């Protein structure tokens, strides 16, 4: 992979967006985001802290912190160069294809990480109310693996790109949406 300007990367990819790329489930707490640290297999809902205004994180379990590159390095257990490559989407740098987290694919595209393995015609997708063609067009589908495993994954878009996914396990549609 060609040279990556870390300073430019940090400006282009805010830490809250990067936290979605690695599949973190964080909840707002004042000006911070908090959650369990999957790298440390923490059960404490406040062990991992992301502060978007400062573009930093801190893991209380591992007693480490830093910027968004360091966050990816910590969560995925890879070095800083590999973490930067992960953020910019160089699939060849993914050091652990056998340990798929379900947050990125192996091919870069205009979106940072479309989940290409989603099953659009799964019965849970249809139960929520999306016919196969609609689900396929919207990028919605059942996730058989990864961090969204067992859920219907719905992409979240910002500025024309996928910035994350929300997982649905069950939903009640308003009567006017039902066919």
C-alpha positions in Angstrom: 0.0 0.0 0.0 1.3 3.5 -0.7 2.2 6.0 1.9 -0.6 6.9 4.3 -0.6 10.4 5.8 -1.7 9.7 9.4 -2.6 13.4 10.0 -4.8 13.5 6.9 -6.4 10.2 7.8 -7.3 11.5 11.3 -9.0 14.5 9.8 -10.9 12.5 7.2 -12.0 9.7 9.5 -13.3 11.0 12.9 -12.9 8.6 15.8 -16.7 8.1 16.2 -16.9 6.9 12.6 -13.8 4.7 13.0 -15.5 3.1 16.1 -18.3 2.1 13.9 -15.9 0.6 11.3 -14.5 -1.8 14.0 -18.0 -2.7 15.2 -18.1 -1.0 18.5 -21.4 -0.5 20.3 -21.0 2.6 22.3 -23.6 4.7 24.2 -23.5 8.4 24.7 -22.4 9.6 28.2 -22.1 13.3 28.2 -19.6 14.3 25.6 -18.2 10.8 25.5 -19.2 7.4 24.1 -18.8 4.4 26.4 -19.1 0.7 26.1 -17.5 -2.7 26.6 -14.0 -3.3 25.1 -14.2 -6.4 22.8 -10.4 -6.6 22.7 -10.2 -7.0 26.5 -13.5 -9.1 26.5 -14.7 -6.6 29.1 -18.1 -7.0 30.8 -17.9 -3.4 32.1 -20.2 -1.1 30.0 -17.9 1.8 30.7 -14.5 0.3 30.2 -13.9 1.8 26.7 -14.3 5.6 26.4 -14.3 7.5 23.1 -14.2 11.3 23.2 -15.2 12.5 19.7 -14.4 16.2 20.4 -10.8 15.3 21.1 -10.6 12.4 18.6 -9.2 10.1 21.3 -10.1 6.9 23.2 -9.0 5.2 26.4 -9.5 1.6 27.5 -9.6 1.3 31.3 -9.1 -2.5 31.2 -5.9 -2.4 29.1 -4.8 1.0 30.4 -4.1 2.2 26.8 -5.4 5.1 24.7 -4.7 7.3 21.7 -6.2 8.4 18.5 -8.4 6.5 16.0 -5.5 4.6 14.5 -4.5 3.4 18.0 -8.2 2.5 18.6 -8.2 0.2 15.6 -4.8 -1.2 16.6 -6.1 -2.1 20.0 -9.5 -3.5 19.0 -8.2 -5.6 16.1 -4.8 -6.5 17.7 -2.8 -5.2 14.8 0.0 -2.7 14.4 -0.5 1.0 13.7 0.4 0.7 10.0 -2.1 -2.1 9.5 -4.7 -0.1 11.5 -4.2 2.9 9.2 -4.6 0.6 6.1 -7.7 -0.9 7.6 -9.2 2.5 8.0 -8.6 3.6 4.5 -9.9 0.3 3.2 -6.9 -1.6 1.9 -8.3 -5.1 2.1 -4.9 -6.7 1.4 -3.8 -5.4 4.8 -6.5 -7.2 6.8 -4.3 -9.5 8.8 -7.0 -11.8 10.1 -9.4 -12.8 7.4 -10.3 -15.9 9.4 -11.5 -13.7 12.2 -14.1 -11.7 10.3 -15.8 -9.1 12.5 -18.4 -8.4 9.9 -17.6 -4.7 9.8 -15.7 -4.6 6.5 -15.4 -6.4 3.3 -12.3 -7.5 1.4 -12.9 -5.1 -1.5 -12.8 -1.4 -1.3 -15.6 0.6 -2.8 -17.2 4.0 -2.7 -18.6 3.0 0.7 -16.1 2.3 3.5 -17.5 -1.2 4.4 -20.5 -2.7 2.7 -21.3 -6.1 4.1 -21.4 -8.1 0.9 -22.3 -11.4 2.6 -25.7 -10.2 3.8 -28.6 -12.5 2.9 -31.3 -10.3 1.3 -34.0 -13.0 1.0 -33.7 -14.4 4.5 -37.0 -14.9 6.3 -36.2 -12.4 9.1 -35.6 -9.7 6.5 -39.0 -10.5 4.9 -40.7 -10.6 8.3 -39.6 -7.1 9.0 -41.2 -6.1 5.8 -38.5 -6.0 3.1 -39.0 -8.0 0.0 -35.8 -9.4 -1.5 -35.4 -6.9 -4.3 -36.0 -3.9 -2.0 -33.6 -5.3 0.6 -31.0 -5.9 -2.0 -31.4 -2.4 -3.4 -31.1 -0.8 0.0 -28.2 -3.1 1.2 -30.3 -4.6 4.0 -29.9 -8.3 4.9 -29.5 -11.0 7.4 -25.9 -11.3 8.7 -24.9 -15.0 9.1 -21.5 -14.0 10.5 -19.5 -11.2 12.0 -20.4 -8.8 14.8 -24.0 -8.5 13.3 -24.5 -12.2 13.3 -28.1 -13.2 13.8 -29.4 -9.7 13.1 -30.9 -7.9 10.1 -28.3 -5.4 9.2 -29.5 -2.0 8.0 -26.8 0.4 6.6 -26.5 3.9 7.9 -25.5 6.5 5.3 -23.8 9.9 5.6 -22.6 11.9 2.7 -23.4 9.1 0.3 -21.3 6.5 2.0 -22.1 3.7 4.5 -20.8 4.8 7.9 -22.1 1.9 9.9 -24.9 -0.6 10.4 -27.7 -1.0 12.9 -28.8 -4.5 13.8 -32.4 -5.4 14.1 -33.5 -8.5 16.0 -37.2 -7.8 16.0 -39.4 -4.9 14.9 -43.0 -3.9 14.8 -43.9 -1.9 11.8 -46.6 0.7 11.9 -49.8 -0.6 10.3 -49.5 1.8 7.4 -46.2 0.2 6.4 -47.5 -3.3 6.4 -48.7 -4.8 3.1 
